[in-house]
Amino acid sequence: MRDNCVDGQTCNSDNICADRKTNCGGELFEANEVPPNVLIVLDRSYSMVDPDNNIGNRTRWDIANEAVSTVLTNFDSSIRFGLMLFPSDRQGCDMSFTCQHGAVFIDPQPDNGNQITSFLGATSTCGRICTPIAETLNQLPSYMDRPAYPGLKDASRENYVLLITDGEHCTTCWGDPTDIVRDLRNESPEIKTFVVGFGTDVAGSEQLNMMADAGGTARPGEPRYYQAESAQDLDEALAIISGAVLSCDYALTEVPPNSDELSVYFNNTEVARNAADGWEYNPANNHIVFSGNACTELQSGQVTDLKIIFGCPDDIIIVD
């Protein structure tokens, strides 16, 4: 969509604008937000339903289900959620051995909220069994190597694991979950891991801290993972994490003839072209990627009008 000006006129079609220029050719580029993949890895071991661990009159499992449902309702349109449960690789929970790993039941895909909520509503928790975090996370490399679906190995978008657990990895089971989280971070593309400890007596807090460090999501201060001791805490933690992963990556619908002539505006204010604290153009995939304060503004909802413009001169004037 181009708008040509004659001397002394202002281009204002679609709010593309320029002034004091002859034959101005400002073009508004359309861009689509690239939603990230977030795989929810949810603990359903016995401690999540043990009455001794209830918060008020509710089990941790019921509260976690409600919190997941809330975050799906609020962010389903902007995040591609998936679901992994552990222990057991069956919805009804097969307790064939103590350190039984979990499984991905729902792949990260667009608009998965209703499917995940319905699935959790029909899911059984497990009996007196360990919390095999390492065994479960260790299933992800083979999951990602499936040729038919990239899973979390999707180079076109950001990829995350969101672990929600009320305890540390069982010491009688195999492996160290911190090492596996570190390996996921070293994948190409990288997979960061958020860690949420749920309950007033979360076991293994230092292990959860180390997992958050290795996953690239450590919070300042202590604990470095997200600690939730109530239903409200859990809602807030999941909302904060979801806000933090909202895409700062936008795919242009057409390739600019000269990327040097691109400019970006937030709410009619130009955003600096700066890889550390602004935006950059990636010619490999025709994406514009925001970083630093610019990314934060997008994730916080402060930006109500995003314009990506090609070809307008430096003294462009945005016309409302």
C-alpha positions, 0 to 999 in steps of 0.5 A, a space after each residue: 500500500 503506497 501513497 504518493 505525495 506532491 510538494 507540500 502535501 501530507 500522506 495520510 492513507 492508513 496513517 502513513 505520512 510524510 511531509 515536505 517531500 516530493 513523490 514520497 513513497 511510504 509503505 506500511 508493512 504488515 507484520 504478524 506476531 510469532 507466538 512462542 511454544 510453551 510446554 507445561 510440565 505438570 507434577 501429578 505425583 501423590 503429594 499433589 493430592 495428599 490431604 496433609 498438603 491441602 491449601 485451605 480445603 483444596 488439594 494442590 492438584 485442584 488448585 494447579 488445574 485451576 491456575 493452568 486453566 486461568 492462564 490458558 484463558 488469558 494467553 491462549 491467543 498469544 502463546 502456543 501451549 502444550 502439556 506434559 504430565 509426570 509421573 506416567 506416560 498414560 492419562 490414567 497413570 500407570 504405576 508400573 515402576 517407581 521412577 516412571 517418566 511422564 509424557 507429552 500428551 498435547 503438542 504446543 499448537 495454536 488455540 490449545 486452551 480448551 483441549 488442555 483444560 478438558 484433558 486435565 479434567 479427565 486426568 488421574 493423579 498417581 499414587 505413592 510414587 516418586 517425583 521423577 523430574 529428570 526421567 521426565 525431562 529426559 524424554 524431551 530430546 527424543 520428542 523433539 527429534 520426531 520428523 513429523 513435528 518439530 515440538 520444542 525444536 521449532 527454529 521459527 519461534 521461541 521455545 520454553 518449558 514451564 515446570 510446575 512441581 511441589 517437590 524435588 527430583 526423587 533421589 532414588 531415581 536416575 539423573 540430575 534434572 539440572 543437567 538436563 535443563 542445561 542440555 535443553 538450553 544448549 539445544 539449537 534453538 535453545 529451550 529455556 526452562 521456568 521453574 515453579 515450586 508450589 506449596 508451603 513446604 517445597 522440598 529441594 529448594 536449592 535444586 529448583 534454584 539450580 534448575 532455574 539458573 541452568 534454564 536461563 530464567 533465574 529471578 533476582 534474590 531468593 528463591 531464584 525459581 518462582 515460589 507459590 504458596 497459595 492459589 493467588 501466588 500460583 496465578 500470579 507466577 503463571 501470569 508473570 511467566 506468560 507475560 515474560 515469554 510473549 513474543 517480541 518477534 514479528 514476521 513481515 508479510 513481505 520482504 523490504 526492497 532495502 531493509 535500511 529504509 525500515 522504521 518502527 513506531 510505538 504509539 507514534 513514537 519512533 523506536 531506535 534500531 538497536 539490537 540491545 535495546 530496540 529492534 533489528 531486522 533479520 533477513 534470514 527469516 524476514 523477521 523484526 525482533 525487539 529487545 530490551 526496553 522495546 520488548 518489555 513495552 510490547 510484553 507489558 501491553 503499553 504498545 497499542 499501536 505498532 507501525 512498521 514502515 518502509 521508505 518514509 524519510 527521516 522527517 516522517 510525521 504520523 497523522 492520526 
